[in-house]
Amino acid sequence: MKHKRHQTGRLFSRDTYMVMLIKDSRRNFERAERLLGDLKLKSHIIAGLEKENEELKKEVNKLKDDATFYHTQWGKEIDLCKDLKRELEYAKKRKWWMIWSL
């Protein structure tokens, strides 16, 4: 039995109001499911990005180690070249000294 508005002060009957609540609940549930799906997708994407980030960090650390190694090697080679240059200059001076002393 429908209630009349002037009797109850309600705009809708109790049954209509319950149907509206059920529809709202279903809409809210569907929205919550969509949001949960979005959240799961975002979580999956974030996990993939974190994994990629870790791989990039490892690669960067490897490159840093390689750069340190090569910098050390180049430093040794530069020192070796400086030593060879000094020996060459000394040999030239010694050669000229030997020529002068003859």
Residue frames as qw, qx, qy, qz and C-alpha x, y, z in Angstrom:
[[0.000, 0.888, 0.460, 0.000, 0.00, 0.00, 0.00],
 [0.417, 0.411, -0.020, 0.811, 1.38, 3.38, -1.00],
 [0.270, -0.607, -0.442, 0.603, 1.54, 6.08, 1.56],
 [0.235, 0.860, 0.293, 0.345, 0.25, 9.43, 0.60],
 [0.436, 0.356, -0.242, 0.790, 2.54, 12.36, 1.05],
 [0.294, -0.598, 0.072, -0.742, 0.25, 14.36, 3.24],
 [0.860, -0.449, -0.169, -0.173, -0.08, 11.42, 5.62],
 [0.892, -0.233, -0.066, 0.382, 3.60, 10.53, 6.10],
 [0.120, -0.924, 0.209, 0.297, 5.48, 13.58, 4.93],
 [0.561, -0.254, 0.644, 0.455, 7.46, 11.39, 2.50],
 [0.354, 0.537, -0.362, -0.675, 7.91, 12.05, -1.18],
 [0.511, 0.226, -0.774, -0.300, 8.22, 8.34, -2.05],
 [0.893, -0.316, -0.103, -0.304, 6.64, 5.20, -0.74],
 [0.603, -0.584, 0.544, -0.001, 8.69, 2.96, 1.51],
 [0.866, 0.177, 0.433, 0.178, 9.01, 0.37, -1.31],
 [0.528, 0.811, 0.019, 0.252, 10.16, 2.96, -3.84],
 [0.196, -0.887, 0.395, -0.138, 12.66, 4.31, -1.34],
 [0.766, -0.335, 0.542, 0.083, 14.05, 0.80, -0.74],
 [0.797, 0.473, 0.289, 0.240, 14.36, 0.23, -4.52],
 [0.253, 0.925, -0.161, 0.231, 16.25, 3.52, -4.82],
 [0.471, -0.727, 0.497, -0.056, 18.57, 2.52, -1.98],
 [0.864, -0.012, 0.479, 0.158, 19.24, -0.85, -3.64],
 [0.646, 0.702, 0.128, 0.271, 20.02, 0.85, -6.98],
 [0.030, -0.929, 0.315, -0.194, 22.33, 3.33, -5.24],
 [0.691, -0.502, 0.520, 0.020, 24.04, 0.49, -3.41],
 [0.859, 0.277, 0.363, 0.231, 24.56, -1.40, -6.68],
 [0.421, 0.862, -0.049, 0.277, 25.98, 1.72, -8.36],
 [0.298, -0.842, 0.428, -0.141, 28.30, 2.31, -5.42],
 [0.830, -0.233, 0.497, 0.096, 29.38, -1.34, -5.47],
 [0.770, 0.527, 0.226, 0.279, 30.08, -1.19, -9.24],
 [0.162, 0.929, -0.210, 0.257, 32.02, 2.03, -8.75],
 [0.560, -0.665, 0.490, -0.055, 34.00, 0.43, -5.93],
 [0.888, 0.077, 0.410, 0.194, 34.77, -2.56, -8.18],
 [0.571, 0.759, 0.041, 0.308, 35.98, -0.22, -10.95],
 [0.131, -0.903, 0.346, -0.220, 38.13, 1.71, -8.49],
 [0.766, -0.414, 0.489, 0.037, 39.54, -1.54, -7.12],
 [0.841, 0.379, 0.279, 0.266, 40.35, -2.67, -10.67],
 [0.309, 0.889, -0.129, 0.313, 42.05, 0.68, -11.34],
 [0.443, -0.780, 0.420, -0.138, 43.95, 0.36, -8.08],
 [0.881, -0.124, 0.430, 0.154, 45.11, -3.16, -8.96],
 [0.697, 0.623, 0.135, 0.329, 46.21, -1.97, -12.41],
 [0.042, 0.920, -0.254, 0.294, 48.07, 0.99, -10.91],
 [0.681, -0.581, 0.445, -0.038, 49.66, -1.29, -8.33],
 [0.893, 0.173, 0.331, 0.250, 50.80, -3.64, -11.11],
 [0.478, 0.799, -0.015, 0.364, 52.23, -0.72, -13.09],
 [0.272, -0.873, 0.343, -0.215, 54.02, 0.62, -10.00],
 [0.838, -0.328, 0.424, 0.101, 55.51, -2.82, -9.30],
 [0.797, 0.448, 0.215, 0.344, 56.77, -2.97, -12.89],
 [0.209, 0.899, -0.137, 0.360, 58.27, 0.51, -12.60],
 [0.546, -0.736, 0.389, -0.099, 59.94, -0.36, -9.29],
 [0.900, -0.036, 0.367, 0.233, 61.45, -3.49, -10.87],
 [0.609, 0.672, 0.101, 0.410, 62.67, -1.45, -13.85],
 [0.137, -0.930, 0.219, -0.261, 64.06, 1.16, -11.44],
 [0.755, -0.512, 0.403, 0.077, 66.03, -1.52, -9.55],
 [0.842, 0.268, 0.297, 0.361, 67.44, -2.84, -12.85],
 [0.339, 0.852, -0.011, 0.398, 68.44, 0.70, -13.84],
 [0.430, -0.842, 0.302, -0.118, 70.09, 1.25, -10.45],
 [0.863, -0.215, 0.391, 0.239, 72.11, -1.95, -10.94],
 [0.689, 0.547, 0.214, 0.425, 73.12, -0.82, -14.43],
 [0.029, 0.944, -0.120, 0.307, 74.11, 2.63, -13.15],
 [0.638, -0.674, 0.372, 0.023, 76.20, 1.09, -10.36],
 [0.866, 0.089, 0.352, 0.345, 77.90, -1.20, -12.91],
 [0.472, 0.764, 0.098, 0.430, 78.64, 1.80, -15.13],
 [0.276, -0.916, 0.230, -0.177, 80.02, 3.70, -12.12],
 [0.800, -0.404, 0.404, 0.182, 82.27, 0.75, -11.28],
 [0.766, 0.393, 0.292, 0.417, 83.42, 0.53, -14.92],
 [0.200, 0.916, -0.016, 0.348, 84.06, 4.27, -15.01],
 [0.512, -0.793, 0.328, -0.028, 86.09, 4.06, -11.80],
 [0.860, -0.104, 0.400, 0.298, 88.08, 1.14, -13.21],
 [0.626, 0.587, 0.227, 0.461, 88.77, 2.89, -16.52],
 [0.068, -0.964, 0.108, -0.233, 89.57, 6.16, -14.76],
 [0.678, -0.607, 0.393, 0.129, 92.10, 4.26, -12.64],
 [0.816, 0.166, 0.393, 0.390, 93.51, 2.55, -15.73],
 [0.399, 0.818, 0.121, 0.395, 93.74, 5.85, -17.61],
 [0.335, -0.912, 0.225, -0.079, 95.42, 7.41, -14.60],
 [0.782, -0.342, 0.437, 0.283, 97.98, 4.61, -14.63],
 [0.693, 0.451, 0.349, 0.440, 98.50, 5.02, -18.38],
 [0.112, 0.956, 0.000, 0.271, 98.85, 8.79, -18.01],
 [0.536, -0.762, 0.355, 0.078, 101.42, 8.27, -15.25],
 [0.817, -0.017, 0.452, 0.358, 103.21, 5.73, -17.46],
 [0.512, 0.729, 0.226, 0.395, 103.23, 8.20, -20.36],
 [0.157, -0.965, 0.162, -0.137, 104.62, 10.92, -18.09],
 [0.711, -0.508, 0.439, 0.209, 107.34, 8.55, -16.90],
 [0.758, 0.290, 0.413, 0.413, 108.19, 7.60, -20.50],
 [0.274, 0.909, 0.092, 0.301, 108.27, 11.28, -21.48],
 [0.399, -0.866, 0.302, 0.010, 110.66, 12.03, -18.59],
 [0.787, -0.222, 0.484, 0.310, 112.87, 9.09, -19.58],
 [0.631, 0.595, 0.318, 0.384, 112.88, 10.27, -23.20],
 [0.036, 0.974, -0.082, 0.209, 113.84, 13.81, -22.16],
 [0.600, -0.673, 0.416, 0.119, 116.56, 12.38, -19.90],
 [0.810, 0.102, 0.452, 0.359, 117.83, 10.19, -22.75],
 [0.444, 0.815, 0.155, 0.338, 117.92, 13.21, -25.09],
 [0.222, -0.938, 0.246, -0.103, 119.82, 15.25, -22.50],
 [0.752, -0.415, 0.470, 0.202, 122.19, 12.36, -21.89],
 [0.756, 0.422, 0.342, 0.365, 122.74, 11.97, -25.65],
 [0.245, 0.913, -0.018, 0.324, 123.55, 15.67, -26.00],
 [0.480, -0.807, 0.343, -0.008, 125.76, 15.54, -22.94],
 [0.834, -0.117, 0.446, 0.303, 127.65, 12.59, -24.43],
 [0.598, 0.661, 0.215, 0.399, 128.01, 14.48, -27.74],
 [0.049, -0.960, 0.141, -0.237, 129.28, 17.55, -25.90],
 [0.652, -0.648, 0.387, 0.077, 131.69, 15.58, -23.84],
 [0.880, 0.216, 0.261, 0.332, 133.41, 14.09, -26.93]]
